[in-house]
Amino acid sequence: MTQTVAIQQSLDAMGELLIWTDIAAEKEADFNQWYDTEHMQERASILGFQWSRRYHSETAKRPYLALYRTDTLHVFRSEPYRKAFENQTAWSVRNFTAMHNTNRRVNAVTEIAGAGIGGALSLICLGQLKQAQQALELVEEMREAMTGIIAVRLLAPDPDLSTPLPSESTCLRVLEPYLVIDTTTLNAAQQAGEWMTKRLDASQVRHDSFRLLWDVRSSELK
């Protein structure tokens, strides 16, 4: 059955910041300590943020993924966010500099199906919005065919808000939409990514699977 869903691109849509990066092995311990004891809580405490989540992949070229949900995209133009973005701690500056092959995207969120957070997720890079619309039309069929799928959403990057971090080349970056599939297990995430990729244009669509490291809700910090 075809599912018709309007892709959200308005600043009034819920927002989701995506930071997807690699880090040198000799700096990984400090990087994880910074994320786990300072940065996640710091971002989640900004007015308008709902939660922060960290993921890791054993197979992706960028093994670390962080996601941050906001009430709307307007939050990324707010004074509290501007202050946090412009007044990084020395620890933050050191780790932002140490990251490489990093993608920073501020996305409008389209909730597609299901609810809740899984122990793993499939991140499907869709290349362009045309591919995204085709993916949305396949979601219901995927959920009927697969087990372990908790929730599905689409992330559409905002070009103005997706300011790159220092390690990303502005001339080479592609602001592509992402399909995010929350699943119960890493194996279910891998299978969901493979299922969707096979039904779309494989020359443009790629997928990686991640396990959830941990999450923090903004309400827990107030």
N, C-alpha and C positions, 0 to 999 in steps of 0.2 A: 504494500500500500504506500502511495506517495505521500510524503509529509511536506506541507507547504508552510514554511516559516520565514518571516521577514528578518533579514540579517540586520542587527542593530549597528548603526554607525553614528548615532546622535551623541552629543555630549551629555545628554540626560540619561543615557544608558548606564547600567552598572559598569564599573571599570575593573580591569585586572592587569596589573603590572607583571610582566614576565621577564625574568633575568635568567638567561641560559648560558652557561659559561664552562670553560675549562680552567684548570689551575695547575701550575707546575708541582710535581710531586714533593719537592723540598719545601714548598710553601703551603701544602695542603692542610697540615695540622693547624697552623695559625689561622688559615682561612675558615676551617670548620669551627674552631673555637670562637672566632669573631662572629660568625653567623649564629652560632648556638647560644652565645651568652650576651650578645649586644644587638646585632643588627636586626634580627627577626622581631624582637620585642620593641625595638626603637621604631621600626616602621609600623607595626601593628598599633602602636599607641598614638599615631597621628590621627587627628580628628577627621572622620570620614572613612577611615580604613575599617574593614570588618574582620579580616584574618590574614595571617601569613602562613605559608606552607613551604617546606623544603623536600626535595626529592633527589634521588641519586640513581644513575644508570651504570651498569657494568659494561655496556656495549656502545653507548652513544659517544660520538666524537666530543661532544660537550657533556660531561657526565653529571654536572650539577644544574638543577633547575629550581628556581624559587618563584612562587606565585603569590600575589598580594591582591586581595579583593577590596574594592572601594564602593561606596554608595553610588557614586556616579563618576563620570570622567571629569566633571568640574573639580573634583578633589585635587587633581594634578595641577590645577591652576590656582589653588587656594593659598592663602598666606601661611597656614601651618605647614603645608607640604613644601612650599618654597623655602621656608626657614630651615626645614630638615635637610632639603636637597643642597642648600647653599652653605650649610654649617656642619659639614661632616666631621666626625671625630678623626683624630690622627690614625687610629686603628682602621677606620673605614677607608681613608685615603690610601693607606698602605695596601689594603686588600683590593680596592678598585684598580689600583695600578698593577697589581700582581695578576689579575684576571687576564685571560687571553681568549681569542676567538669567541667573544661575548656578544650575545644578542640582548638588547634591552628594548622591549616593546610595551607600549601602553595601549591596551585593547578595550574595545567595546565588547560586552558580553551578551551573547544570545543564548539563553537557556533553552535547550532542545527537549530533553527527556530525563525522567528520573529525578532523584534528589539524594543528597548525602555525599559523603567522602569515602573513597575506597582506599584500600591499602596499597594500591598501585594505580598508574595511569598510562594510557597511550597518548602520545603527543604526535599528531599527524600534521605535517607541514603540507599545505594544500596548493601552494604556488600562486593562485589567483582566486578572485571572488567567484568566477565561473565554476571552478572546481569545488568551492565551498558550497554553492547552491546544490550541486550534484550530490555532494556528501550528505547534506541535510535530507535530501530525498531518499537516501539509503538507510538512514538511522533506524527507522522502525523495523525494516527488514533485518538489519543487523541484530537488533535486540531480540527479535523472534528466533533468529538462527543461533545465537551465541548464549552462553551462560556466563555469569559473573560480572555482568555490566550493571553498574550502580547508577551512573548519571552521564549525560553527554551535554557538552556546551561548545559553542563556537566563539573564538576570539578573533576580532577584526582590528588590526593595528590602526591607530590614529597617527597620520604622518607628522602632524605638528607636535604632538606630545611625546612621540617616541624618540627623544633625544638620545643619540648613541653615547655609550661609555667610551673612554679613551681607546680601548683595545679593538673597537670595531671600525673598519674603514667605511667612511660615508659613501664612497664612490662604488663600493661593491655590494652594499647591503640591499636586501630585498624585503619589503614590508608585506609578507604573505600572511594570509589567515591561517589559523590553527584549529583543528578539531581536537578537543580534549575529552577522552573517554575514561572516566573513573571506574575502576574494576576492583574485584575482591582480591585478586592475586596477580603477580607479575606475569604468570603464564597466560591468564585471561587477557591482560593488557596486550601482550605480544600477539595473541590470536586475533584480537579485535583490530589491531593495526594492520595485520596481514590481510584480514577479510576486507577492510575498507580499501586498502591500497590496490588490491587485485581488481576492484570494480571501478577504479578511477584511472586516470592517465598516469601510468607508472613512471613516465619520463619526468613528470612534475611533482608527483606526490611521494613523500618520504615519511617514515614513522620511526619513533623510538619509544622504548618502554622504560618506565621509572618506578621505583618503589618509594613509598612515602617514608621519609625520615621522621618528621614530626610536624605538628602545626600548633599555632597559638591564636586564640580568638581575642579580638580587641577588648571584648567585655571582660575578659579575665585579667586585664591589666588596669582596670579602672576601679 
